């Protein structure tokens, strides 16, 4: 998800997005542990997407 798309979401939407990204990241970690993950770059992508969403969430909460 792009930064511009994340910025359009409200605080509750961002929290839901973070939760879904964390679940996806957990699933990818389990696939890696069982040698079922083909593309390990997706781990980095989801980790960075979580950080991006958390940063935007912190910006919105600080603006209140």
C-alpha positions in Angstrom: 0.0 0.0 0.0 1.3 3.4 -1.0 2.0 6.2 1.5 -0.6 8.4 -0.1 -3.2 5.6 0.4 -2.2 5.2 4.0 -2.4 8.9 4.7 -6.1 8.9 3.5 -7.1 6.4 6.2 -8.2 7.5 9.6 -6.6 6.3 12.9 -8.8 3.2 13.2 -8.2 2.3 9.6 -4.4 2.5 10.1 -4.6 0.4 13.2 -6.5 -2.3 11.3 -4.0 -2.1 8.4 -1.1 -2.5 10.9 -2.8 -5.5 12.5 -3.4 -7.2 9.1 0.2 -6.5 8.0 1.5 -8.0 11.2 -0.6 -11.1 10.7 0.8 -11.4 7.1 4.3 -11.0 8.4 3.8 -13.7 11.0 2.6 -16.1 8.3 5.6 -15.3 6.1 7.9 -16.0 9.1 6.3 -19.3 9.6 6.7 -20.2 6.0 10.3 -19.3 6.1 10.8 -21.4 9.2 9.4 -24.4 7.4 11.3 -23.7 4.2 8.0 -23.0 2.3 8.8 -19.4 1.5 10.1 -18.9 -2.0 10.7 -15.2 -2.1 12.3 -14.0 1.1 12.2 -10.4 0.0 8.5 -10.3 0.9 9.6 -10.4 4.6 11.5 -7.2 4.2 8.6 -5.6 2.2 6.0 -6.4 4.9 8.4 -5.2 7.7 8.9 -1.9 5.9 5.1 -1.6 5.2 4.4 -2.0 8.9 7.0 0.6 9.8 5.5 3.0 7.2 2.0 2.5 8.6 3.2 3.0 12.2 5.0 6.2 11.3 1.9 7.7 9.6 -0.2 6.6 12.6 2.2 8.3 15.0 2.1 11.5 12.9 -1.7 11.5 12.9 -1.8 11.0 16.7 0.7 13.7 17.3 -1.3 16.1 15.2 -4.3 15.8 17.5 
